[in-house]
Amino acid sequence: MMPDELRQDGQTKELRTIALKVEFLAGCEISEAAAELCELADRFGVLLEADFNGKRLLVRPGSDWRDLVAGYNSRLRPSEYRD
C-alpha cells in the first residue's frame, strides 16, 4: 500500500528507518506534550524523540499518552515535584 492508501484506510504503518526529533515550547505540561507526541507519531507513523525538562521521551505509533505521562511522573519527573 502507498502512504495515501494507508491514510484513507485509517491504518498506520510505522516507518523503521526514520525518527523525528521534536522540541516543546517553554511552559508546556507533560500531559499536553505526551498527547501531542502520540498524535504526531500516529499521524506520520514514525518514532519520535523529544526532550522534556532534560528527560528523553520516545514515542512510537500506537503509544498511549497516559502511559507516557505515568512513566514520566513515576520515574522521570524531578523528585522535588513528585507527589
Secondary structure, 3 states (H helix, E strand, C coil): CCHHHHHHHCCCCCCCCCEEEECCCCCCCHHHHHHHHHHHHHHHCCEEEEEECCEEEEECCCCCHHHHHHHHHHHHCCHHHCC
